[in-house]
Amino acid sequence: MGTLIPKLGELLLDEYNLKDTVKKGIGDLKAELESMQVFLVKVSSVPLDQLDPQVKNWANEVRELSYAIEDSLDSFVTRVEGVEPTESKIKHLLKKVVNKFTKFKERHKIANDMEEFESQVRKIKERYDRYKIDDVVANLATTTVDPRLSALYKKVSDLVGTEEPIDEIMKILSEDAETSQKDMKVVSIVGFGGLGKTTLAKALYDKVSKTYEYQGFVPVGQNQGVKKVLNDILFELDKELYKAAERLDERQLINQLQELLAGKRYA
């Protein structure tokens, strides 16, 4: 949508010499797609695995249609804006006649394409209204609880099968610990949703964090704001500083954390 909508706006310029009725259709199509774009931004705030199948299907329809519209526009512009030949006058005149005919055909084709796309957009809009998709997303966005939250409060004694992966990760973290190579390490735990990645990371954290002067466990969501993450880190490290930093912006929070952690061992 981000690239398609500006292209539709450019098509309304006089240089393309489109009929007023075609321009009106393009303008209506552009307005409808802008509305859809606003809704798609709302959709992106909901984790993919929590999206209602009907919403996901609708968003896929919009995406595929936007690709088709953009392909049609690109094809039209490429043909209409072809480079004029620099040949003999006779050949030039012949080419000019051919170009005019080609442009006429292309304008006729783009008019038909836009009419067809308008029809498809109307059908997609009808499905949007029929299934009350906006309500579904609004409810998900406001009522869904982060599924990782429960993992933060599980007791290690209740977990089964975590000893081996915890030992493996601890071995990776402790490599070169007794040498001069004490650079900060990042270890990623990857896998599909629901496998227990957060549970494993929290169990590991509970086991090793006490050996560090500063420690914190901060979950980060897909659409987490930077300021929220920085505030959560500061809360974990120093609750008194966190209270005093209520009005700090992102840059000031980064500076605060750098000062706090300078020369410290932390996990």
C-alpha positions in Angstrom: 0.0 0.0 0.0 2.8 2.4 0.8 4.1 2.4 -2.8 0.7 1.9 -4.5 -1.2 4.9 -3.2 1.3 7.5 -4.3 1.4 5.9 -7.8 -2.4 6.2 -8.1 -2.0 9.9 -7.2 0.5 10.4 -9.9 -1.9 8.8 -12.4 -4.3 11.7 -11.8 -1.8 14.2 -13.3 -2.7 15.9 -16.6 0.3 14.5 -18.4 -1.4 11.1 -18.7 -4.3 12.7 -20.5 -6.9 10.4 -18.9 -10.6 11.1 -19.2 -12.4 12.8 -16.3 -14.5 9.7 -15.7 -11.4 7.5 -15.4 -9.7 10.1 -13.1 -12.8 10.0 -10.9 -12.7 6.3 -10.7 -9.0 6.3 -9.8 -9.6 9.0 -7.2 -12.4 6.8 -5.6 -10.1 3.8 -5.7 -7.3 5.7 -4.1 -9.6 6.9 -1.3 -10.9 3.4 -0.6 -7.4 1.9 -0.5 -6.3 4.7 1.9 -9.1 3.6 4.3 -7.9 0.0 3.9 -4.4 1.0 4.7 -5.5 2.6 8.0 -7.2 -0.7 8.9 -4.1 -2.8 7.9 -2.0 -0.7 10.4 -4.5 -1.8 13.1 -4.2 -5.4 12.0 -0.4 -5.2 12.3 -0.7 -4.4 16.0 -2.1 -8.0 16.6 0.4 -10.9 16.7 0.0 -13.0 13.6 -0.8 -16.2 15.5 -3.6 -14.4 17.3 -5.3 -13.0 14.2 -8.8 -14.2 13.5 -8.7 -16.4 10.3 -11.3 -14.2 8.7 -9.3 -11.1 9.3 -6.1 -12.8 8.0 -7.9 -14.0 4.8 -9.3 -10.5 4.2 -5.8 -8.9 4.7 -4.4 -11.4 2.2 -7.1 -10.4 -0.3 -6.2 -6.8 0.0 -2.5 -7.5 -0.4 -2.9 -9.6 -3.5 -5.2 -7.0 -5.1 -2.7 -4.2 -4.3 0.0 -6.2 -6.1 -2.2 -6.6 -9.1 -3.1 -2.9 -9.2 0.5 -1.9 -8.9 1.6 -4.2 -11.7 -1.1 -2.7 -14.0 0.0 0.8 -13.1 3.7 0.1 -13.7 2.9 -1.5 -17.0 0.9 1.5 -18.1 3.5 4.0 -17.1 6.3 2.1 -18.8 4.5 2.0 -22.1 3.1 5.5 -22.1 6.4 7.1 -21.0 8.5 5.2 -23.6 11.5 7.1 -24.9 10.8 9.0 -28.2 13.0 7.8 -31.1 15.8 10.0 -32.5 15.8 8.6 -36.1 15.1 10.1 -39.6 12.0 12.3 -40.0 10.0 9.7 -41.9 10.7 6.9 -39.4 10.2 9.4 -36.6 6.7 10.3 -37.9 5.8 6.7 -38.4 6.9 5.9 -34.9 5.0 8.9 -33.6 1.8 7.6 -35.1 2.4 4.2 -33.7 3.2 5.7 -30.3 0.0 7.7 -30.3 -2.0 4.6 -31.2 -0.2 2.6 -28.5 -0.9 5.3 -25.9 -4.5 5.3 -26.9 -4.7 1.6 -26.4 -2.9 1.8 -23.1 -5.3 4.5 -21.8 -8.2 2.4 -22.9 -6.7 -0.6 -21.1 -5.9 1.2 -17.9 -9.5 2.6 -17.8 -10.8 -1.0 -18.1 -8.3 -2.2 -15.5 -9.3 0.5 -13.0 -13.0 -0.2 -13.5 -12.3 -3.9 -12.8 -10.2 -3.1 -9.7 -12.9 -0.8 -8.4 -15.3 -3.6 -8.6 -13.0 -6.0 -6.8 -12.3 -3.4 -4.1 -16.1 -2.9 -3.6 -16.5 -6.7 -3.1 -13.7 -6.7 -0.5 -15.2 -3.8 1.2 -18.6 -5.6 1.4 -16.9 -8.6 3.0 -15.2 -6.2 5.5 -18.6 -4.8 6.5 -20.3 -8.2 6.4 -17.9 -9.9 8.8 -17.4 -6.8 11.0 -13.6 -7.3 10.7 -12.9 -3.9 12.4 -14.7 -5.1 15.6 -12.8 -8.4 15.6 -9.4 -6.6 15.5 -10.4 -4.0 18.0 -11.4 -6.7 20.5 -8.2 -8.7 19.9 -6.1 -5.6 20.3 -7.7 -4.6 23.6 -8.4 -7.9 25.3 -5.5 -10.2 24.3 -3.1 -11.0 27.1 0.5 -11.6 26.2 0.8 -15.4 26.2 4.4 -15.2 27.5 3.2 -13.6 30.8 2.4 -16.9 32.5 5.9 -18.2 31.6 7.5 -15.5 33.8 5.9 -16.9 37.0 6.4 -20.6 36.6 8.5 -22.3 39.3 11.6 -24.1 38.1 10.5 -27.1 40.2 7.4 -27.3 38.1 9.3 -27.5 34.8 10.2 -30.8 33.1 13.0 -31.3 30.6 14.7 -27.9 31.0 17.9 -29.1 32.8 19.7 -30.2 29.6 19.0 -27.1 27.5 19.8 -24.8 30.5 23.2 -26.5 30.9 23.9 -26.2 27.2 23.2 -22.5 27.2 25.2 -21.9 30.4 28.1 -23.6 28.7 27.9 -21.3 25.7 27.7 -18.2 28.1 30.6 -19.4 30.2 33.0 -19.9 27.3 36.0 -17.7 27.6 34.7 -16.4 30.9 38.1 -17.1 32.5 40.1 -15.5 29.7 40.6 -11.9 28.6 37.7 -12.3 26.1 34.9 -11.1 28.3 32.9 -9.4 25.7 29.1 -9.1 26.0 27.3 -12.2 24.6 24.0 -12.6 23.0 22.5 -16.1 22.8 19.3 -16.6 20.8 16.6 -19.2 21.6 14.6 -19.7 18.5 11.6 -21.8 17.5 7.8 -21.7 16.8 5.4 -20.0 19.2 4.4 -22.1 22.1 7.5 -24.2 22.4 8.5 -22.7 25.7 11.3 -20.4 24.7 10.3 -17.7 27.2 9.9 -20.3 30.0 13.4 -21.7 29.2 15.0 -18.2 29.1 13.3 -17.3 32.5 14.5 -20.6 34.1 18.0 -19.9 32.9 17.8 -16.3 34.2 16.6 -17.4 37.6 19.6 -19.8 37.8 22.4 -17.4 36.8 21.2 -13.9 37.6 22.2 -13.8 41.2 25.9 -14.0 40.2 25.6 -10.6 38.6 25.6 -7.2 40.2 22.8 -6.0 38.0 20.2 -8.2 36.4 16.8 -7.8 34.7 14.4 -9.9 32.7 12.4 -7.8 30.2 9.9 -9.4 27.7 9.7 -7.5 24.4 6.6 -7.8 22.2 6.4 -7.5 18.4 5.1 -4.0 18.5 6.8 -2.8 21.7 7.7 0.9 21.9 11.4 1.7 22.5 10.6 3.9 25.5 8.5 1.1 27.2 11.4 -1.3 26.8 13.9 1.2 28.2 11.6 1.9 31.1 11.2 -1.8 31.8 15.0 -2.3 31.8 15.4 0.6 34.2 12.7 -0.7 36.5 14.5 -4.1 36.7 17.8 -2.5 37.5 17.0 0.4 39.8 13.4 1.1 41.0 14.3 4.4 42.6 15.9 5.7 39.4 12.8 4.4 37.5 10.5 6.5 39.6 12.7 9.6 38.9 12.9 8.9 35.2 9.1 9.1 34.5 9.4 12.1 32.2 12.6 11.2 30.4 12.6 10.6 26.6 14.3 7.7 24.8 17.7 9.5 24.5 17.7 10.5 28.2 16.7 6.9 29.2 19.6 5.5 27.2 22.0 7.9 28.8 20.6 7.0 32.3 21.1 3.3 31.6 24.7 3.8 30.2 25.7 5.7 33.4 24.1 3.1 35.6 25.8 0.2 33.9 29.2 1.7 33.2 31.9 -0.7 34.5 29.3 -3.1 36.0 28.6 -6.8 35.4 25.1 -7.4 34.3 22.8 -10.0 32.8 
